[in-house]
Amino acid sequence: MAVKVLIPTPLQKFTNNQATLECDGGTIVELLNALESACPGIKARLCDDAGELRRFINFYVNSEDIRFLDGKDTALSDGDEVSIVPAVAGG
C-alpha cells in the first residue's frame, strides 16, 4: 500500500533532498520502519531511544493530527498522505 510522505526540509538530507517519498505501511509505526529502510538514520530523528515519537515532531494523516487519532498506531490506507511537521516555537 503506497503512502505519500511529506518530508520537512531539515530531514531531506536523509532522503537525497527529496521533499516527498512513497512508502508502504499499514500504520505509522510500519511507515517509520519503511522510511528507515529507505533512508537510514531518519527514524532516530523522529523517534526517541524507546521508539516513541519525539514530542516536538508532529505527524498528520490527510491533515488530521495523529494525536487525535490512534497515535503511532494510526491506520494508513493506500493513497493516504502523511505530513511530518517539526514544531515551531518562538517568543
DRENTOR-476649 format. One record per residue (C-alpha): residue number from 1; residue in three letters; x, y, z. Coordinates in nm, 4 decimals, always signed. Example, Ala and Ser with C-alpha at 12.3 -4.5 7.8 and 13.67 -1.06 7.14 Angstrom:
BEGIN
[pt 1 ALA [+1.2300 -0.4500 +0.7800]]
[pt 2 SER [+1.3670 -0.1060 +0.7140]]
! end
This chain:
BEGIN
[pt 1 MET [+0.0000 +0.0000 +0.0000]]
[pt 2 ALA [+0.1586 +0.3257 -0.1121]]
[pt 3 VAL [+0.1505 +0.6228 +0.1219]]
[pt 4 LYS [+0.2847 +0.9649 +0.0249]]
[pt 5 VAL [+0.5145 +1.1101 +0.2921]]
[pt 6 LEU [+0.5920 +1.4824 +0.3004]]
[pt 7 ILE [+0.9441 +1.5338 +0.4375]]
[pt 8 PRO [+1.0351 +1.8638 +0.6069]]
[pt 9 THR [+1.3424 +2.0471 +0.4782]]
[pt 10 PRO [+1.5650 +1.9691 +0.7823]]
[pt 11 LEU [+1.5187 +1.5936 +0.7223]]
[pt 12 GLN [+1.5674 +1.5979 +0.3469]]
[pt 13 LYS [+1.9403 +1.5318 +0.3925]]
[pt 14 PHE [+1.8316 +1.1719 +0.4703]]
[pt 15 THR [+1.6146 +1.1488 +0.1575]]
[pt 16 ASN [+1.8629 +1.2728 -0.1042]]
[pt 17 ASN [+1.6895 +1.6128 -0.0907]]
[pt 18 GLN [+1.3516 +1.4700 -0.1850]]
[pt 19 ALA [+1.0533 +1.6537 -0.0361]]
[pt 20 THR [+0.8151 +1.3616 -0.0904]]
[pt 21 LEU [+0.8544 +0.9857 -0.0754]]
[pt 22 GLU [+0.6263 +0.6924 -0.1455]]
[pt 23 CYS [+0.6440 +0.4264 +0.1254]]
[pt 24 ASP [+0.4463 +0.1241 +0.2347]]
[pt 25 GLY [+0.2957 +0.0813 +0.5786]]
[pt 26 GLY [-0.0346 -0.0089 +0.7387]]
[pt 27 THR [+0.0334 +0.2085 +1.0448]]
[pt 28 ILE [+0.2591 +0.4991 +1.1351]]
[pt 29 VAL [+0.4969 +0.2518 +1.3062]]
[pt 30 GLU [+0.5230 +0.0407 +0.9898]]
[pt 31 LEU [+0.5684 +0.3552 +0.7814]]
[pt 32 LEU [+0.8559 +0.4696 +1.0055]]
[pt 33 ASN [+1.0251 +0.1317 +0.9644]]
[pt 34 ALA [+0.9862 +0.1557 +0.5852]]
[pt 35 LEU [+1.1279 +0.5101 +0.5921]]
[pt 36 GLU [+1.4266 +0.3890 +0.7927]]
[pt 37 SER [+1.4906 +0.1101 +0.5408]]
[pt 38 ALA [+1.4796 +0.3567 +0.2515]]
[pt 39 CYS [+1.6559 +0.6440 +0.4315]]
[pt 40 PRO [+1.8891 +0.5137 +0.7052]]
[pt 41 GLY [+1.9159 +0.7483 +1.0035]]
[pt 42 ILE [+1.5836 +0.9274 +0.9609]]
[pt 43 LYS [+1.3993 +0.7257 +1.2280]]
[pt 44 ALA [+1.6402 +0.8407 +1.5006]]
[pt 45 ARG [+1.5345 +1.1986 +1.4235]]
[pt 46 LEU [+1.1657 +1.1081 +1.4516]]
[pt 47 CYS [+1.1681 +0.8642 +1.7459]]
[pt 48 ASP [+1.3478 +0.8549 +2.0799]]
[pt 49 ASP [+1.5601 +0.5638 +2.2070]]
[pt 50 ALA [+1.2471 +0.3868 +2.3359]]
[pt 51 GLY [+1.0865 +0.4033 +1.9911]]
[pt 52 GLU [+0.8314 +0.6658 +2.0906]]
[pt 53 LEU [+0.7581 +0.9565 +1.8587]]
[pt 54 ARG [+0.9530 +1.2660 +1.9557]]
[pt 55 ARG [+0.7439 +1.5278 +2.1331]]
[pt 56 PHE [+0.8329 +1.8134 +1.9020]]
[pt 57 ILE [+0.7630 +1.6312 +1.5763]]
[pt 58 ASN [+0.4010 +1.6300 +1.4618]]
[pt 59 PHE [+0.2505 +1.3749 +1.2246]]
[pt 60 TYR [-0.0622 +1.4348 +1.0193]]
[pt 61 VAL [-0.2536 +1.1805 +0.8133]]
[pt 62 ASN [-0.4600 +1.3556 +0.5480]]
[pt 63 SER [-0.4367 +1.6778 +0.7563]]
[pt 64 GLU [-0.5541 +1.5024 +1.0768]]
[pt 65 ASP [-0.3175 +1.5182 +1.3757]]
[pt 66 ILE [-0.2408 +1.1588 +1.4799]]
[pt 67 ARG [-0.2537 +1.2653 +1.8469]]
[pt 68 PHE [-0.6315 +1.2864 +1.7988]]
[pt 69 LEU [-0.6443 +0.9548 +1.6125]]
[pt 70 ASP [-0.4557 +0.6451 +1.7347]]
[pt 71 GLY [-0.1091 +0.7975 +1.7705]]
[pt 72 LYS [+0.1679 +0.5850 +1.6238]]
[pt 73 ASP [-0.0850 +0.3018 +1.5747]]
[pt 74 THR [-0.2946 +0.5159 +1.3378]]
[pt 75 ALA [-0.4020 +0.3015 +1.0427]]
[pt 76 LEU [-0.2959 +0.4058 +0.6939]]
[pt 77 SER [-0.4677 +0.3312 +0.3655]]
[pt 78 ASP [-0.3436 +0.3264 +0.0088]]
[pt 79 GLY [-0.3179 +0.6848 -0.1168]]
[pt 80 ASP [-0.3002 +0.8498 +0.2263]]
[pt 81 GLU [-0.0732 +1.1493 +0.2729]]
[pt 82 VAL [+0.1426 +1.1705 +0.5857]]
[pt 83 SER [+0.2981 +1.5051 +0.6742]]
[pt 84 ILE [+0.5920 +1.5236 +0.9138]]
[pt 85 VAL [+0.5985 +1.8692 +1.0714]]
[pt 86 PRO [+0.8588 +1.9870 +1.3229]]
[pt 87 ALA [+0.7019 +2.2017 +1.5945]]
[pt 88 VAL [+0.7906 +2.5695 +1.5801]]
[pt 89 ALA [+0.8278 +2.7761 +1.8946]]
[pt 90 GLY [+0.9264 +3.1308 +1.9495]]
[pt 91 GLY [+0.8701 +3.4310 +2.1600]]
! end
